[in-house]
């Protein structure tokens, strides 16, 4: 999986995750932009379904684009 930061405020950042998908299983990932004085880091982490549902409800503009 590949995630790219889409922002004009920060340089382009990419985060990658390797996983083996199983049929009919749903995977939830969270991305976070971590900013300090010296670094901008895009973090991608696997989260459980309860946390994912809570975050999706909290941030209604979240979206995903499945690829074939």
MILO-968710 format. One record per residue (C-alpha): residue in three letters; y, z, x; residue number from 1. Coordinates in nm, 3 decimals, always signed. Example, Ala and Ser with C-alpha at 12.3 -4.5 7.8 and 13.67 -1.06 7.14 Angstrom:
BEGIN
(marmi 'ALA',(-0.450,+0.780,+1.230),1)
(marmi 'SER',(-0.106,+0.714,+1.367),2)
REM end
This chain:
BEGIN
(marmi 'UNK',(+0.000,+0.000,+0.000),1)
(marmi 'UNK',(+0.352,-0.075,+0.119),2)
(marmi 'UNK',(+0.676,+0.088,+0.004),3)
(marmi 'UNK',(+1.022,-0.037,+0.099),4)
(marmi 'UNK',(+1.349,+0.147,+0.055),5)
(marmi 'UNK',(+1.593,-0.061,-0.150),6)
(marmi 'UNK',(+1.937,+0.068,-0.061),7)
(marmi 'UNK',(+2.257,-0.065,+0.084),8)
(marmi 'UNK',(+2.339,+0.284,+0.220),9)
(marmi 'UNK',(+2.050,+0.307,+0.469),10)
(marmi 'UNK',(+1.877,+0.062,+0.700),11)
(marmi 'UNK',(+1.558,-0.086,+0.557),12)
(marmi 'UNK',(+1.268,+0.157,+0.583),13)
(marmi 'UNK',(+0.900,+0.082,+0.521),14)
(marmi 'UNK',(+0.613,+0.327,+0.469),15)
(marmi 'UNK',(+0.246,+0.228,+0.459),16)
(marmi 'UNK',(-0.063,+0.404,+0.322),17)
(marmi 'UNK',(-0.425,+0.301,+0.360),18)
(marmi 'UNK',(-0.667,+0.388,+0.084),19)
(marmi 'UNK',(-0.976,+0.247,-0.085),20)
(marmi 'UNK',(-0.918,+0.195,-0.457),21)
(marmi 'UNK',(-1.197,+0.263,-0.704),22)
(marmi 'UNK',(-1.230,+0.072,-1.032),23)
(marmi 'UNK',(-1.065,+0.235,-1.335),24)
(marmi 'UNK',(-0.910,+0.513,-1.126),25)
(marmi 'UNK',(-0.534,+0.585,-1.124),26)
(marmi 'UNK',(-0.352,+0.686,-0.806),27)
(marmi 'UNK',(-0.009,+0.847,-0.796),28)
(marmi 'UNK',(+0.215,+0.843,-0.492),29)
(marmi 'UNK',(+0.556,+0.998,-0.439),30)
(marmi 'UNK',(+0.820,+0.857,-0.210),31)
(marmi 'UNK',(+1.095,+1.070,-0.061),32)
(marmi 'UNK',(+1.385,+0.978,+0.163),33)
(marmi 'UNK',(+1.443,+1.248,+0.421),34)
(marmi 'UNK',(+1.780,+1.228,+0.593),35)
(marmi 'UNK',(+1.910,+1.427,+0.888),36)
(marmi 'UNK',(+2.183,+1.368,+1.142),37)
(marmi 'UNK',(+1.958,+1.166,+1.366),38)
(marmi 'UNK',(+1.692,+1.011,+1.143),39)
(marmi 'UNK',(+1.622,+0.858,+0.803),40)
(marmi 'UNK',(+1.255,+0.884,+0.714),41)
(marmi 'UNK',(+1.082,+0.733,+0.412),42)
(marmi 'UNK',(+0.781,+0.947,+0.322),43)
(marmi 'UNK',(+0.490,+0.837,+0.102),44)
(marmi 'UNK',(+0.239,+1.098,-0.018),45)
(marmi 'UNK',(-0.051,+1.109,-0.262),46)
(marmi 'UNK',(+0.005,+1.355,-0.550),47)
(marmi 'UNK',(-0.214,+1.474,-0.837),48)
(marmi 'UNK',(-0.182,+1.346,-1.194),49)
(marmi 'UNK',(-0.010,+1.659,-1.331),50)
(marmi 'UNK',(+0.264,+1.647,-1.068),51)
(marmi 'UNK',(+0.299,+1.271,-1.121),52)
(marmi 'UNK',(+0.340,+1.301,-1.499),53)
(marmi 'UNK',(+0.603,+1.572,-1.451),54)
(marmi 'UNK',(+0.800,+1.363,-1.202),55)
(marmi 'UNK',(+0.777,+1.048,-1.415),56)
(marmi 'UNK',(+0.912,+1.240,-1.716),57)
(marmi 'UNK',(+1.190,+1.392,-1.502),58)
(marmi 'UNK',(+1.304,+1.058,-1.358),59)
(marmi 'UNK',(+1.285,+0.800,-1.639),60)
(marmi 'UNK',(+1.413,+0.519,-1.416),61)
(marmi 'UNK',(+1.104,+0.533,-1.194),62)
(marmi 'UNK',(+0.912,+0.210,-1.199),63)
(marmi 'UNK',(+0.621,+0.038,-1.037),64)
(marmi 'UNK',(+0.520,-0.324,-0.995),65)
(marmi 'UNK',(+0.146,-0.390,-0.983),66)
(marmi 'UNK',(+0.042,-0.676,-0.756),67)
(marmi 'UNK',(-0.268,-0.889,-0.802),68)
REM end
